[in-house]
Amino acid sequence: MHITIRKPVLMFALPMMISVTSKAQHANQDGNMSQYKEGAGNTVLNKDLKQTGPVSGFPYVLITNVKFKNCDQGIPTETELSSLYRLSDSVYANVTAHVKNIMAGTFTYQCERMEYYYLVDTVGIRDLLVTLFQKHFSTYEPGITIKADKNWDAYLKFLHPNEETLEYTQNEKILMSLEQQGDKPEKERRVDHWILFATEKDMDYFIPYATSQHFKVEEKTKNRLRISRMDKIALPIISKITTELKKEAKKYNGVYDGWKTTIVK
């Protein structure tokens, strides 16, 4: 059980405004850029919490959000990002001085940035932040949401990326490496995929699906299958392919084990 002791003077202290860069994102952070219906979105989260959350004694979630004007396709420009970091650091400093908390992450989408904190208590938080925004960040249109979330749904079901987002991010890293070597992802080439199965029988059940999708069986061992197909590897294309292979393999006790291709210039 967590017990929070606050000095009474903090209840009457003026909100602090600091200008250091991104001090709020001090934990073991992991960033993911994903494509949504209305454009790109960026999630930065404390990935250590995936193993420990929900943390006992932090049953409330605080969500602060601000809308900003200097954005490019929904994402803040470099100048705007500097201002948002200053705002984020000030919110973090005030919340931390006021109550014990865990900074869970941020989500930026469609010219709006949201920050997520888990708190042991909510007394005085709203008034503190309203004063902070009015006094130091009046150019922004702020929002403050405080609610019970003892199961940490905001972190585990919203902030934390799902399988498709993780797949997208992993493929993006591979493509960045290939493009640095001069690869042209819009050009078609042979792409090999590996899938591992619990038994050879499971593999045999999967193969008809693969061939129906025009994949060619290149290699088959006791529990490992390699298939290939001619494809382009632009990010939306390869991510759709790998996601579908992963989902279909799972039906037959299989685990998708990655892909490989040659560089095409």
C-alpha positions as CSV (number, residue, x, y, z in Angstrom):
1,M,0.0,0.0,0.0
2,H,1.4,3.4,-1.0
3,I,0.8,6.4,1.3
4,T,1.5,9.9,0.1
5,I,2.5,12.7,2.4
6,R,2.4,16.1,1.0
7,K,3.6,19.3,2.7
8,P,0.6,21.6,3.1
9,V,2.5,24.5,1.6
10,L,2.3,22.7,-1.8
11,M,-1.4,23.1,-1.8
12,F,-0.9,26.9,-2.1
13,A,2.3,27.1,-4.1
14,L,2.3,28.9,-7.4
15,P,2.8,26.6,-10.4
16,M,6.4,26.3,-11.6
17,M,7.5,26.9,-15.2
18,I,10.8,25.4,-16.3
19,S,12.5,25.3,-19.7
20,V,14.8,22.3,-19.8
21,T,14.3,19.8,-22.7
22,S,12.1,16.8,-22.3
23,K,12.9,16.1,-18.7
24,A,9.4,14.6,-18.3
25,Q,10.4,11.7,-20.6
26,H,13.1,10.5,-18.4
27,A,12.2,6.8,-18.0
28,N,13.0,3.9,-20.4
29,Q,11.1,5.3,-23.3
30,D,10.1,3.7,-26.6
31,G,8.7,5.6,-29.5
32,N,6.4,4.3,-32.3
33,M,5.3,6.2,-35.4
34,S,2.1,4.7,-36.8
35,Q,-0.2,5.5,-39.7
36,Y,-3.9,6.0,-38.7
37,K,-6.9,6.8,-40.8
38,E,-6.4,10.6,-40.6
39,G,-2.6,10.6,-40.8
40,A,0.5,9.8,-38.7
41,G,0.5,9.4,-35.0
42,N,3.4,9.2,-32.6
43,T,3.4,7.3,-29.3
44,V,6.2,7.5,-26.7
45,L,5.7,5.3,-23.7
46,N,7.5,4.0,-20.6
47,K,8.0,0.4,-21.9
48,D,9.1,-0.9,-18.5
49,L,5.5,-0.6,-17.3
50,K,4.4,-3.3,-19.7
51,Q,5.9,-5.8,-17.3
52,T,4.9,-4.1,-14.0
53,G,1.6,-2.4,-14.7
54,P,-0.9,-1.9,-13.2
55,V,1.1,-0.7,-10.2
56,S,-0.7,-1.1,-6.9
57,G,-1.5,2.3,-5.3
58,F,-1.7,4.3,-8.5
59,P,-5.4,3.9,-9.4
60,Y,-6.0,7.2,-11.2
61,V,-5.0,8.4,-14.6
62,L,-4.3,12.1,-15.4
63,I,-4.5,12.9,-19.1
64,T,-3.4,16.4,-20.2
65,N,-3.8,17.5,-23.8
66,V,-3.0,20.6,-25.8
67,K,-3.8,21.5,-29.4
68,F,-1.1,23.3,-31.3
69,K,-1.1,25.2,-34.6
70,N,2.5,24.7,-35.9
71,C,2.2,21.2,-37.2
72,D,3.0,19.2,-40.4
73,Q,0.6,16.4,-41.3
74,G,-0.6,16.3,-37.7
75,I,2.9,16.2,-36.1
76,P,4.6,19.2,-34.5
77,T,7.2,21.2,-36.3
78,E,10.7,21.4,-34.8
79,T,9.9,24.9,-33.4
80,E,6.6,23.7,-32.0
81,L,8.2,20.6,-30.5
82,S,10.6,22.7,-28.5
83,S,7.7,24.6,-26.9
84,L,5.8,21.4,-26.3
85,Y,8.8,20.0,-24.4
86,R,8.9,23.1,-22.3
87,L,5.2,22.7,-21.5
88,S,5.7,18.9,-20.8
89,D,8.6,19.5,-18.4
90,S,6.6,22.2,-16.5
91,V,3.6,19.9,-16.2
92,Y,5.9,17.1,-15.0
93,A,7.6,19.3,-12.4
94,N,4.3,20.5,-11.0
95,V,2.6,17.1,-10.9
96,T,5.7,15.5,-9.3
97,A,6.0,18.3,-6.7
98,H,2.4,17.8,-5.8
99,V,1.7,14.0,-5.8
100,K,3.5,10.7,-6.3
101,N,3.1,9.7,-9.9
102,I,4.2,7.5,-12.8
103,M,4.7,9.1,-16.2
104,A,3.3,6.5,-18.6
105,G,3.7,8.1,-22.0
106,T,2.5,10.5,-24.6
107,F,0.4,10.4,-27.8
108,T,0.6,13.0,-30.6
109,Y,-1.9,13.0,-33.4
110,Q,-3.7,15.5,-35.6
111,C,-2.0,18.5,-34.0
112,E,-2.8,17.4,-30.5
113,R,-0.5,16.1,-27.8
114,M,-1.7,14.0,-24.8
115,E,0.3,13.0,-21.8
116,Y,-0.6,10.2,-19.4
117,Y,0.3,10.0,-15.7
118,Y,-0.8,7.5,-13.1
119,L,-1.4,9.0,-9.6
120,V,-1.9,7.9,-6.0
121,D,-4.2,10.9,-5.4
122,T,-6.0,13.6,-7.4
123,V,-6.6,16.3,-4.8
124,G,-5.7,19.7,-6.1
125,I,-4.2,18.5,-9.4
126,R,-6.8,20.1,-11.7
127,D,-6.6,23.5,-10.1
128,L,-2.8,23.4,-10.1
129,L,-2.7,22.6,-13.8
130,V,-5.4,25.1,-14.8
131,T,-3.3,27.8,-13.1
132,L,-0.2,26.6,-14.8
133,F,-1.7,26.7,-18.3
134,Q,-3.4,30.1,-17.7
135,K,-0.2,31.7,-16.3
136,H,2.5,30.3,-18.6
137,F,0.9,28.6,-21.6
138,S,-2.2,30.7,-22.5
139,T,-1.5,30.3,-26.2
140,Y,-2.5,26.7,-26.1
141,E,-6.0,25.2,-25.8
142,P,-5.6,22.8,-22.9
143,G,-7.6,19.9,-21.6
144,I,-7.4,18.0,-18.3
145,T,-9.0,14.6,-17.7
146,I,-8.8,12.8,-14.4
147,K,-10.5,9.5,-13.8
148,A,-10.2,6.1,-12.1
149,D,-8.2,3.5,-14.1
150,K,-7.1,0.9,-11.6
151,N,-6.6,-1.7,-14.4
152,W,-4.4,0.8,-16.4
153,D,-6.5,0.4,-19.5
154,A,-5.2,3.8,-20.9
155,Y,-1.7,2.4,-20.9
156,L,-2.2,-1.3,-21.7
157,K,-5.0,-0.9,-24.2
158,F,-4.4,2.5,-25.8
159,L,-0.8,3.7,-25.4
160,H,0.9,0.3,-25.7
161,P,1.2,-0.7,-29.3
162,N,-0.8,-3.7,-30.6
163,E,0.7,-6.4,-32.8
164,E,0.0,-4.5,-36.0
165,T,1.8,-1.4,-34.8
166,L,4.8,-3.4,-33.6
167,E,4.9,-5.2,-36.9
168,Y,4.8,-1.8,-38.7
169,T,7.6,-0.4,-36.6
170,Q,9.8,-3.4,-37.0
171,N,9.4,-3.3,-40.8
172,E,10.1,0.4,-40.8
173,K,13.5,-0.2,-39.1
174,I,14.4,-2.9,-41.7
175,L,13.4,-0.6,-44.6
176,M,15.4,2.3,-43.2
177,S,18.5,0.0,-43.2
178,L,17.8,-1.1,-46.8
179,E,17.2,2.4,-48.1
180,Q,20.5,3.6,-46.5
181,Q,22.1,1.0,-48.8
182,G,20.3,2.4,-51.9
183,D,17.3,0.1,-52.0
184,K,14.2,1.1,-53.9
185,P,11.3,-0.4,-52.0
186,E,8.8,0.4,-54.8
187,K,10.5,-2.1,-57.0
188,E,9.3,-5.7,-57.1
189,R,11.7,-8.5,-56.0
190,R,11.7,-11.9,-54.4
191,V,10.9,-11.8,-50.6
192,D,11.5,-14.8,-48.4
193,H,9.6,-15.4,-45.2
194,W,10.2,-17.9,-42.4
195,I,7.6,-19.5,-40.2
196,L,8.2,-21.9,-37.3
197,F,5.6,-24.5,-36.3
198,A,5.1,-26.7,-33.2
199,T,4.7,-29.8,-35.4
200,E,5.2,-30.8,-39.0
201,K,1.5,-31.6,-39.2
202,D,0.7,-27.9,-38.3
203,M,3.0,-26.9,-41.1
204,D,1.3,-29.1,-43.6
205,Y,-2.1,-27.5,-42.7
206,F,-0.6,-24.0,-43.3
207,I,1.0,-24.7,-46.7
208,P,-2.3,-24.7,-48.7
209,Y,-3.0,-21.2,-47.4
210,A,0.4,-20.1,-48.5
211,T,0.1,-21.5,-51.9
212,S,-3.4,-20.1,-52.4
213,Q,-1.7,-16.7,-51.8
214,H,0.8,-17.4,-54.5
215,F,3.7,-18.1,-52.2
216,K,6.2,-20.8,-53.3
217,V,7.5,-23.3,-50.8
218,E,11.3,-22.9,-50.9
219,E,12.4,-25.0,-47.9
220,K,10.7,-27.3,-45.5
221,T,12.3,-28.9,-42.4
222,K,10.7,-30.6,-39.4
223,N,9.3,-27.4,-37.9
224,R,10.5,-24.6,-40.1
225,L,9.1,-23.4,-43.4
226,R,10.5,-20.9,-45.9
227,I,8.3,-19.5,-48.5
228,S,8.8,-16.7,-51.1
229,R,6.8,-14.4,-53.4
230,M,7.5,-11.6,-55.8
231,D,6.5,-8.4,-54.0
232,K,7.3,-4.7,-53.5
233,I,8.4,-3.8,-50.0
234,A,7.1,-0.3,-49.5
235,L,6.1,0.0,-45.8
236,P,2.3,-0.3,-46.1
237,I,2.7,-3.3,-48.5
238,I,5.3,-5.4,-46.6
239,S,3.5,-4.6,-43.2
240,K,0.2,-5.9,-44.6
241,I,1.9,-9.1,-45.9
242,T,3.8,-9.8,-42.6
243,T,0.7,-9.1,-40.5
244,E,-1.4,-11.5,-42.5
245,L,1.2,-14.2,-42.4
246,K,1.6,-13.8,-38.7
247,K,-2.2,-14.0,-38.1
248,E,-2.6,-17.0,-40.4
249,A,0.4,-18.9,-38.9
250,K,-1.0,-18.4,-35.4
251,K,-4.1,-20.4,-36.5
252,Y,-1.9,-23.4,-37.0
253,N,0.4,-23.1,-33.9
254,G,2.9,-21.2,-36.0
255,V,5.1,-18.2,-35.3
256,Y,6.2,-15.8,-38.0
257,D,10.0,-15.6,-37.9
258,G,10.8,-12.7,-40.2
259,W,11.6,-11.9,-43.9
260,K,14.6,-11.3,-46.1
261,T,15.2,-9.9,-49.5
262,T,18.0,-8.6,-51.8
263,I,18.7,-4.9,-52.3
264,V,17.2,-3.6,-55.6
265,K,18.5,-0.2,-56.9
